[in-house]
């Protein structure tokens, strides 16, 4: 075999190893050994059992899709370019959120773990989805260099994105060079058709007629956005790389409830909001089976399988860690709230129209697909809730659903292209919608490429100045990254590696 069979159990298991590597570093670097070692042994046993299942499945499978070495190299170069343009390694101009990413990474490199801050008015611990930063931070510690950590972050994310792209090839059955090129381009540029939704909103006379304004927001007045895939990678890469990989693994395993926790639980430390999104889809599958199957006990055994229970127990400590932030003091503007559109319902309908146009075109192909319905239901419901200054809840919880929408669209595009002679109109409309959805990410990417390239790296800083509740910093800075009064928090008191007497 001259290449990599992406249907092989080895490739699938490599994706699980990639996901769990950051989790292992967290346990070993942040958690007392008396808790960390048993938890890692438990997770290792679950992964080993799943490896056995994958091997048994491979013996009976008939599918094979070998990616040749030259194709693999081309895909790797594409992923390197995509990550560079997204700001990884700081060679290209970085988005505004990279200040936060660089501060988190620098604090992880330069400070003891867990990272704590002591200011005049506040004691705080870094309590954030840190898993995607931890392996690069280790490299930075070894070389005592933030720049080394930046480059390591680039490498880690390239490896992850390559894994995601190969999984996309697998789930859409991209068995020709043409399909792989199309898959890669759509993966890089896919977004909801907001260009059309904003035009519709402007046509009502309520919203602005300038569809170039506010770019990926439906308007300047409403905090509603379903990020394009490139925007996710450029602005919030921890919420993209592993969540996308987990979403594709879930897509393939969604009928196997026994491994749900193994797939989803790591997102506690990678991307908490996307975890809510993928968990909602999982709950939807379980509820659907509960209402349609005649043996509830069998379903209960799957839900409470040894793997699910063991993984849930092992992740109790990361959950306690994250709860230090989520359950802590919050000002109203960053807290969880319900959105009542009231007389402004038009903005809601124009916003959801941006993804529903895809749904309408491909509905015939997926009218019996449960996940298709769950994706659409979640995207219809999410705008009614908000959390964070810029409504990160809607933006981030939607990430798994938007990614699955991309997969559905891509598979439909290939199916319609095979039937182009019979139904050319459907293929043309879908291609047009994909092109319109790519307008804003293509604009953003073009702006990045035009900017000068730098080899100096970003300016490292620290979150220390943000760990204040005295009003001297904005709410987004003060309340998104910390657990205040951390010495009273359960994680720090009972599970942290650091001596609680240390200051």
C-alpha angles and dihedrals in degrees: 000000000000102000141006123310101219090196090061122114089234093062092045092049091047087061090054090049090052091052095047097044093081090045091054091051090051093053093045095043104036108025130070112258093239088066101026098057097051091045092051092046089052092050091044091054091050091050091048091052091049090049087057090051091050091051092051090048092051091055090061101035122105099192122103133168116177118197108206120230094250091050090047090051091050090049089050092052090048091052091048090053092046093051093045092052089047089061102260110151092012093257091126127040111286128225121250094264090061090083087068093043091051093047092050092047093047093049090050090052098044103034137065116259125282090041113228133183129207118196133162095267103023146041111200144168125216101254109174142116092285103158097101090054099047103080092047089046089056090056089049091052092049092053096031087232134123088199090058088052091051092053091044089052089054091051093047093050093046090054090049095047091048088054090050092049092050090049088052089053088052100048094046093040095236095187098158134059091244092054091049093051091048091046092051094048094048090045089055097044109027120130139143112280093262091150087068094040092053091048089053091048091051091049091059089065091233099089131046117284089216102099091181093063123095086011105212097018119090087229141343090255103053127062095221122132139147101197121232113238093253091050089053091052095044101042105026110016094165087062092051117041103051096027090056091048092048091047092055092047088051091049090057094041101036091117091052102076090174092079100040094109092047089057102039107031096076089064087075086080099029104045121347098191095050086051087062089051097051092040089056090055090049092050089050091055092048093048091048091053091046090058097041105038124077098213110067092170092061090051091048089054090054093048092048095039117153089254095052093046094046094048091047091053092048092051096051089096095053088046091053088048094053093043088063086072102033095048095041131102113301133179113234096254093063098038128102114275143164118247117223108194092187110161089002094068090124092075090054094051093046090049096052090042086069091071099025090068087068091047093053094051097047098033095104091059095049103032090119097041113108094199090054090058093044091052092052094044092052092048090050093050103042098074089066091069134058140184129169133030092285096029095260088175095070093036095050106030086057094058097095092045094048090048091051089048087057090053092049091049093047094050090047091050091056092045093050092046089058088053096039093125092056100040111016093156095064092049092049094049093048092048089050093051092049089051092050091048089054094056099091099040089047090052091049092048092048091053090053094049092051092057120090119270118240131197096188096085129222126309107261118226140160138250088224093102091051095054093092133112097188095096094255090118131039123272092247090057098040101046109031103068110033148068104213123215085021096177087070093049118105094232095053095041099048112013108029121108090222118093106252089225092061118107 
